[in-house]
Amino acid sequence: MILFDLKCGQDHVFEAWFKDGAACESQQKRGEIACPVCGGTDVAKAPMAPRLKKSRQGATDPQSNAETAATARRMLGELRRHVEQNCDYVGSTFAEEARKIHYGETEQRNIYGEATDDEAVALDDEGVPHQRVPWIERTDS
């Protein structure tokens, strides 16, 4: 197993484990690696500092790190399923619908969808409650 720092087109840096360098490159070319922050699949290797083990005490176990990553991915998948089962999908009209709910123009309900960075900033400025969720794609990357 090898750990790489990756960077998406939106400059989000994250880590991912792969069988080897070739597996990383193969998944990259097929667009199977998604940024856990924005979901973007335009991903490249980021510069990494070498990890030097100074002593056995406090050394990280790659297997433990892989298990932690797998647990995080499982939990994000559960979060996605919960949102999909308990909220109305409004797609790209998320900002507009969130405003209508906030200002009492439509019924109160839980919604999810997509908003641009500018729309999210505008919702913040207006005091409209919303939350960005790390949305993982349904792939096995």
Long-range contacts (C-beta under 8 A, 24 or more apart in sequence): 1-62, 1-63, 1-66, 3-51, 3-62, 3-65, 4-45, 4-46, 4-48, 5-45, 5-46, 5-47, 5-48, 6-33, 6-35, 6-43, 6-44, 6-45, 6-46, 7-43, 7-44, 7-45, 7-46, 8-35, 8-37, 8-38, 8-40, 8-41, 8-42, 8-43, 9-40, 9-42, 9-43, 10-35, 10-37, 10-38, 10-40, 12-36, 12-37, 12-38, 12-40, 13-46, 15-69, 16-69, 16-141, 17-62, 17-65, 17-66, 17-69, 27-141, 32-139, 32-140, 32-141, 33-141, 34-136, 34-137, 34-139, 34-141, 36-76, 36-134, 36-136, 37-134, 39-135, 39-136, 39-137, 41-137, 73-136, 76-134, 76-136, 77-136, 79-133, 80-133, 80-135, 80-136, 83-112, 83-133, 84-112, 86-110, 87-111, 87-112, 88-112, 89-113, 94-119, 94-130, 95-119, 95-120, 95-122, 95-123, 98-123, 98-128, 98-129, 98-130, 99-123, 99-126, 99-128, 102-126, 102-127, 102-128, 102-129
